[in-house]
Amino acid sequence: MATVTQWVQGARVRTLPNSVAPVLVGAGAAAAIDAFVWWQSLLALVVALSLQVGVNYANDYSDGIRGTDTERVGPLRLVGSGLATAVSVRTAAFASFAVAGVAGTVLVAATGRWWLLAVGALCVLGAWFYTGGKRPYGYSGWGEAAVFLFFGPVAVLGTLYVQAGRLTWAGLAGAVATGAFSAAVLVANNLRDVPTDRAAGKITLAVRLGAARTRIFYCVLVAVPFLITLGAAAGEPWLLAGLLAAPLVLPAARRVGAGAEGLSLIPVLRDTALAMLVWALGTSLALAFS
């Protein structure tokens, strides 16, 4: 049986900035128009974190039963390594989705925005069918688009809308920036896994583009948030706080551009996720106190 530590590793806690960052930005955008409600933001964070843990376990399960993780380069996978049964990992995924469902239902019931339940259901379906089902879209090169959508516009604007009842230009800009960061994390992950994914028949966008163009794509994605910061700072100089994330992402971009492969790309995932979190925190505070 897998230990508690191994279950935590299987949840891939290092990827959780992908969930925290959009909620921070959405909460900051709500605060900018005096609509911030702390407990609603907290519930939105529970929903986001639970969905991400759920999708991480769901990917572990689906990739494990397909044999995609037989030759694993990255972090621990429970099913692929044989440390946990496929059924137990699938149960963990469903339990995480259930937590997200309960928190989301409480949130929409308290705010009366019931139509957001449909958005939540779409998020769960997107999480499961990323690598699950007969035709997982993550195996067809659509993973980055889905990550951009769910961890950008859906998470940021959902957090903003549930509190404010409307969207703002600051929220939209933050949604694009956060989505780009999240997609960059997945691009780095898939760049690392190109050889094993190609051998397993997992045709990710990185496999389709090839290593050289994937490296360029990563650099473009991590540049987007900073370009948005510079543009927005013309109207609100405090937003330059987002540039505090640059020292974290620049070494990652250099490493990718220099041709790092395999295990050498794991620090890129870490640094990109941390840069996203720092950018989101700085931007959120700037929006709140602007």
N, C-alpha and C positions, 0 to 999 in steps of 0.2 A: 504494500500500500504506500501511496505517496505521503510524505510528511506534510505538515502544515506549511513549512517553508517552501516545499516544492509546489504546493497548491498556490501559494502566493506568487511564486515565480511563474507559474502557468497562467496566472491572471495578467501577467505582463504589466506590472505597476509602473514601469518606466514609460509606458505609452499614455498614462493617465493625464499628463498635461494637455493632450488632445481634447479631453473633456473639460478640464478646469478652465483653460484659456477662453473658449467661446462664452462660457457663462460669465467670466470676469468682464469681458468686453460688452456683452449684452447688459449686464448690471450697470456698468459705467455709462453706457448710452442711455439707460433709464434714468440714472442719477442726473445726467446732463439736462434732463427736462423735468426734474423734480418728481420723478415717478418711481424712484427706487423703494422697494419693500424688501427688507433683509430676509424675512422668512420665505418669501416667494423665490428669491434668488437661491436660498439654501435648498429648497425643494427642487428647483431646476438643476442644481448641482448634483443632488442625489440621483435624479433621473439620468443625467448625462453620464455620471460615473458608473451607474449600474448597467446602463446600455453598453458602455465600452467593455466592462468586465465580461458581460454576457457575450459580446461579439468575439472577444479574445478566446473565451472558452469554446464558443461555437466553431471558430476557426481551427482550434486545436482538435476538436472532435472530427470535423469534416475532413480536414487535411490528413488526420491520423488514419481514418478508415479508408481513405483513398490511397494511402501509402506515399503521399507527397512528402511527409516528414521523415522518411526512412533514412535519408542522408541529410541530416540537419546541420546547418552552419551557424544559425543564430541562437537565440535564447531557448531554454528548455521547453519542450512540448511534452505534455503528460501522456497522451495516447501514443504518439510516435515513439517515445522512449520506453513504453511499456510500464511506466510507473503507476498509471491509473487506467481503469477500464474505460472504454468508449462510453458506456452507459453512464458511468458516474460523472464524466466530464460533460456529457450532454445534459445531465440533470443539473449540474452547476450552472450551465448556460441558461437553462430555463428558469432556474431560481433567481438568477440575476435579472432576467427580463421581468420576472414577476415583481421584484422589488421596484424596478423602474415603473412598472404599470401602476403599482399602489401609490407611489409618490406622485406620479403624474396625475392620477385620478383625484387625489387630494388637492393638488394644485389647481386643476381646472374646476373642481367643484367649489373651491373657495373663491375663485375669480369669475366663475360663470362663463368661461370661454370654452364651452363644451366641444366645439369643433376641433380644438387642438388634440382631442383624443384620437382623431383620424390621423393626425400627423405623428402621434406617438406610435400608433399601429404600423404606419408606414416605416418608421424607424426600426421597429422590431423585425419587420419583414426584410428590410434592407440588411440588417445585421445578420439574419439567418442565411439568406440566400447569397450573401457575399461569397461564401465557399460551400454552402449547403445546397441540397436539392440536386436534381439531375443535370441542370445547366447553370452552375454558379457563375454569376457575372464577373466575379473576381478572377476567374480562369479565362476570361475573354477580353481582358484589357480595360475593363470599366471600373476597376477598383479606385483609381485616383479620382475619377469624376464623382463617384459616390462619396468618398471621404471628403472631398471639397464641399459637396452639397450638405451632408449631414453634420460635419464638424464646423462648417462655415455658416451659410445662410440659415439652415434649420436651427442650429443650436444658439447662435448669436441672436437672430431675429426672434426666435421663440422666447428666449429669456427676456428680451426687450418688450415684445408684444404682450406677453402674459401680465406684465406689470403696468405698462403704459397704455395698452389698447391701441397703439399705433406704431408705425415705423418712422425712422428718421434717417437722414443722410449719413449721420455719424454711425448709426447702426449698420447701414448697408455697406459703408466703407470698411468698417471693422469686420463684417461678415466675410467680405472678399479676402481681406488680409489674413484672417484666421484660417479660412479655408485653404488658402495657398500654403500657409505654414504646415497644416495637417497633411495636405497632399504631398508636400516635400518630404515629410517623415516617411510616408509610404513609398515614395519613389526611391529613397535611400535604402529602405528595407528590400524592395524588389530588385534594385540594382545589385545588392549583395547576393540575392538568391537566384540570379539569372541562370547560372549553370544547372543548379538542381531543379529549378522550375521548368526549364526547357526539357530536361531529361524526363521529368514526371508528367509532361504534357500540360503544365499550367502556363498558359499563354498570357502573362501579365503585360501591361503596357511596356515595361522595361524590356521584356523579351521581344515584343514587336518592334520597338524603336532601335534596339541594340544598345550596347553600353555607351558608345560615344554620344549619341543623341540624348540618351537618358541623363547623362551627366550635365549636358547643356540645359535640359528641362529642369533639373533640380536647381541649378543656379538661377534660372529665371524665376522659379517659384519662390525661392527665399528672398529674391530682390523685391518682389511685389509689395510685401508689407512695408518696407522702408520707403519705397516710392510713394505709397499712400500716405505714410507719415509725413514726408517732406511736403507733399501737396496740401495736406490738411493743416499743417503747421503755419501755412501762410495766413490762415484765418484764426488759428488758435496756437500760439507758440508753445504752450505747455505740452502739446502733443509730441514735441520733440523728445519727450521722455521715452518714447518707443525706441529711439536710437540706442538706448542702453543695451539692447539685445544684440547689437551689431558685433561686439567683441566675441560673442559666443558663436555666432553663425559664420563669421568670416573664416575661422580655421576649418570649419566643417566644409565650406565651399571650396577652400583650397585643397583639402584632402580629396574631395570628389573630383575636382578638376585635374588633380595630379595623377589620377588613375587608380586610386585605392580600390582594393577588391576584398571579398570575403570578410574575414573577421576584422580587417582593418576599417571596415565601414561601420562597425557597431558604435564607435565613438561619435560618428556622424549622426546616427539616430538620436543618441543621448543629447548631443549639443543642439541639434535642431529643435528637439522637444523643449529643452530648457530655454532656448532663445524665444520660442513661441510663448512660453509662460512669462518670461520677463517682459516681452513686448506687450502682452495682454495686460499684465499688471500695471506697467507704466502708462499704457494708453487708457486703461480703466480709471486710474487715479486722476489722470489729466482731464478726462471727460467729467469726472465727478466734481472736481474742484475748479473747473473752468468757469 
